[in-house]
Amino acid sequence: MKNPGTSLRKAFAAALASLTYDGKAITVYSQLPIVTLPDNYVYINSMTHAQVGNNQIFIHDCSITLDIVSKQYKQLDYDVTDGIAAEVMNTLTQFPYSTLTDDDFQFVAPVLASSNYLVEQDGSAWLVRKLLTFDMTLIEK
């Protein structure tokens, strides 16, 4: 049995590598970055996976949470995070998961399981975060 975590993280990061919003590139991190961050970015916040296979094949139920972050300076505004989230959804729903090239797993049926907001104060600015959680099945090759 193989660990799907690395494949899951790499597949989502690769799928979102060319993400843009309002004509500007949005940086996507495969984990929480520890560098100076741009005002708008996406990172893979968390992942879970559990093996549900049988004797014939290893199947994993997986969940991945993407954290969309926008730093707001003048007023609290959800429009930027919502716009980036729409681009994320457009990218991921068109991504060919069933034919994803991965040496270890086949990705099947990703669906948006939940979406929620978190707002944090960062000095004189606000961090508006939108978390998108996707559920899917991975079949070990």
C-alpha positions as CSV (number, residue, x, y, z in Angstrom):
1,M,0.0,0.0,0.0
2,K,1.3,3.4,-1.0
3,N,0.8,6.8,0.7
4,P,-1.4,9.1,-1.4
5,G,-0.5,12.3,0.4
6,T,2.4,13.3,-1.8
7,S,0.5,12.4,-5.0
8,L,-2.5,14.4,-3.8
9,R,-0.5,17.5,-2.9
10,K,1.5,17.5,-6.1
11,A,-1.5,16.9,-8.3
12,F,-3.4,19.9,-6.9
13,A,-0.3,22.2,-6.9
14,A,0.3,21.3,-10.5
15,A,-3.3,21.8,-11.5
16,L,-3.3,25.3,-10.0
17,A,0.2,26.3,-11.1
18,S,-1.1,28.7,-13.7
19,L,-3.9,30.2,-11.6
20,T,-4.7,33.8,-12.4
21,Y,-7.2,36.4,-11.1
22,D,-8.0,39.8,-12.6
23,G,-5.1,39.3,-15.0
24,K,-2.5,38.6,-12.3
25,A,-0.8,35.4,-11.4
26,I,-1.8,33.9,-8.1
27,T,1.0,32.1,-6.3
28,V,0.0,28.6,-5.2
29,Y,2.0,26.9,-2.4
30,S,1.9,23.1,-1.7
31,Q,2.2,23.9,2.0
32,L,2.1,26.8,4.4
33,P,4.9,29.1,3.2
34,I,7.4,30.6,5.6
35,V,8.4,33.5,3.4
36,T,7.2,37.0,2.8
37,L,3.8,36.5,1.2
38,P,2.1,38.3,-1.7
39,D,-1.3,40.0,-0.9
40,N,-3.2,37.2,-2.6
41,Y,-2.2,33.5,-2.6
42,V,-3.4,29.9,-2.2
43,Y,-1.9,27.1,-0.2
44,I,-2.8,23.5,0.6
45,N,-3.9,23.8,4.2
46,S,-4.6,20.2,5.1
47,M,-5.2,16.7,3.7
48,T,-6.7,13.5,5.1
49,H,-6.8,10.1,3.6
50,A,-8.1,6.7,4.7
51,Q,-7.7,3.4,3.1
52,V,-11.0,1.7,2.3
53,G,-9.8,-1.0,-0.1
54,N,-10.4,-4.7,-0.2
55,N,-8.2,-7.6,-1.1
56,Q,-8.4,-6.8,-4.8
57,I,-7.4,-3.1,-4.9
58,F,-6.3,-0.3,-2.5
59,I,-8.8,2.6,-2.5
60,H,-8.4,5.8,-0.5
61,D,-11.0,8.3,0.5
62,C,-9.3,11.6,0.5
63,S,-10.0,15.2,1.5
64,I,-7.9,18.3,0.7
65,T,-8.4,21.8,1.9
66,L,-7.2,24.8,-0.1
67,D,-6.8,28.1,1.7
68,I,-7.3,31.2,-0.4
69,V,-5.9,34.3,1.3
70,S,-6.3,37.9,0.4
71,K,-4.8,40.8,2.5
72,Q,-7.3,43.7,2.6
73,Y,-6.0,47.2,3.6
74,K,-8.8,49.7,3.4
75,Q,-12.0,47.7,4.0
76,L,-13.1,44.1,4.6
77,D,-14.0,42.7,1.1
78,Y,-14.9,39.1,0.2
79,D,-14.9,39.8,-3.6
80,V,-11.2,39.0,-4.1
81,T,-11.3,35.6,-2.3
82,D,-14.6,34.8,-4.0
83,G,-13.1,35.6,-7.4
84,I,-10.0,33.5,-6.8
85,A,-12.2,30.7,-5.5
86,A,-14.2,30.8,-8.7
87,E,-11.0,30.5,-10.7
88,V,-9.9,27.6,-8.5
89,M,-13.2,25.8,-9.1
90,N,-13.1,26.5,-12.9
91,T,-9.6,25.1,-13.0
92,L,-10.3,22.0,-10.9
93,T,-13.6,21.1,-12.4
94,Q,-12.0,21.1,-15.8
95,F,-8.9,19.1,-14.7
96,P,-8.9,15.6,-16.1
97,Y,-8.6,13.7,-12.8
98,S,-9.6,10.4,-14.2
99,T,-6.7,10.6,-16.7
100,L,-4.3,12.4,-14.4
101,T,-0.7,11.2,-15.0
102,D,0.5,9.8,-11.7
103,D,2.7,6.8,-11.2
104,D,0.9,5.6,-8.1
105,F,-2.8,6.7,-8.2
106,Q,-5.8,7.3,-10.4
107,F,-7.9,10.3,-9.2
108,V,-11.7,9.8,-9.3
109,A,-14.6,12.1,-8.7
110,P,-13.4,15.2,-6.8
111,V,-16.3,17.2,-5.4
112,L,-16.5,20.4,-3.4
113,A,-17.5,19.2,0.1
114,S,-17.5,22.6,1.9
115,S,-16.6,26.2,1.7
116,N,-16.2,28.7,4.5
117,Y,-14.6,32.0,5.4
118,L,-12.2,33.0,8.1
119,V,-11.2,36.6,8.8
120,E,-8.2,37.6,10.8
121,Q,-6.7,41.0,11.7
122,D,-3.1,41.5,10.7
123,G,-1.9,44.8,12.1
124,S,-3.8,47.5,10.3
125,A,-5.0,45.0,7.5
126,W,-7.4,42.1,7.4
127,L,-6.7,38.6,6.1
128,V,-9.8,37.3,4.4
129,R,-9.5,33.6,4.0
130,K,-11.8,31.2,2.1
131,L,-11.3,27.5,2.7
132,L,-12.4,25.1,0.0
133,T,-12.5,21.4,0.9
134,F,-12.6,18.8,-1.8
135,D,-13.4,15.1,-1.3
136,M,-12.3,12.4,-3.8
137,T,-11.3,8.8,-4.2
138,L,-7.9,7.7,-5.2
139,I,-7.3,4.2,-6.6
140,E,-3.8,2.7,-6.2
141,K,-2.4,1.5,-9.4
